[in-house]
Amino acid sequence: MEKIKILKAFTDIRTKQLYRVGQEVEVAEERVKEIEDNLETFGGGYFEVLDDTKPKVDETKPKNTAKKKG
């Protein structure tokens, strides 16, 4: 599954679902490519794939706040 953010409103021709600007939805990888190909006819740029692979900061680890001498 891929998470996408809607940049321009559109209706999915297969599901008839309306996607609104700013909405974030999860879509199968195959559907992302299919939707992208279909919307390319209308100029593209309707959504962006969000990168969920960014490493998240572990809040439980103490941060090094000691001052350096010198």
matplotlib code that plots the C-alpha trace (Angstrom):
import matplotlib.pyplot as plt

x = [0.0, 1.2, 0.0, -0.8, -1.7, -4.2, -3.0, -5.9, -9.5, -10.5, -12.9, -11.6, -13.0, -13.0, -14.4, -16.3, -14.8, -14.1, -10.7, -10.4, -7.4, -5.3, -6.8, -4.3, -5.3, -3.7, -3.9, -2.5, 0.8, -0.8, -3.7, -1.3, 0.3, -3.1, -4.5, -1.3, -1.5, -5.2, -4.7, -1.7, -4.1, -5.4, -2.0, -1.0, 0.1, -3.1, -1.3, 2.1, 3.3, 4.2, 7.4, 6.6, 10.1, 11.6, 13.3, 11.3, 13.1, 13.1, 11.8, 12.8, 16.6, 18.1, 19.6, 23.2, 22.8, 26.2, 28.2, 31.5, 34.5, 36.8]
y = [0.0, 3.5, 6.6, 9.5, 13.2, 14.7, 18.0, 18.4, 17.1, 14.2, 11.3, 7.8, 6.3, 2.7, 3.3, 6.6, 8.0, 11.7, 12.6, 16.2, 18.5, 17.8, 14.3, 11.5, 8.0, 4.6, 3.0, -0.3, 0.2, -1.0, 1.5, 4.3, 3.6, 3.1, 6.4, 8.3, 7.0, 7.9, 11.4, 12.1, 12.7, 15.7, 17.1, 15.1, 16.5, 15.3, 13.6, 12.9, 9.7, 10.2, 8.7, 6.5, 5.1, 8.0, 6.9, 8.2, 9.8, 7.7, 9.9, 7.5, 8.0, 10.8, 13.6, 14.6, 18.1, 18.3, 21.5, 21.1, 22.6, 24.8]
z = [0.0, -0.8, 1.0, -1.4, -0.8, -3.1, -4.8, -7.2, -6.7, -8.9, -9.1, -9.4, -12.6, -11.2, -7.7, -8.4, -5.2, -5.0, -3.7, -2.3, -2.0, 1.1, 1.7, 2.5, 1.4, 1.2, -2.3, -3.6, -5.5, -8.7, -8.4, -7.8, -11.2, -12.9, -11.4, -12.4, -16.0, -16.3, -14.9, -17.1, -19.9, -17.9, -17.2, -14.2, -10.8, -9.1, -6.1, -4.6, -3.0, 0.6, 1.8, 4.8, 4.9, 6.7, 9.9, 12.9, 15.8, 18.9, 21.6, 24.4, 23.9, 26.0, 24.0, 24.6, 26.1, 27.7, 26.9, 25.2, 26.9, 25.0]

ax = plt.figure().add_subplot(projection="3d")
ax.plot(x, y, z, "-o")
ax.set_aspect("equal")
plt.show()
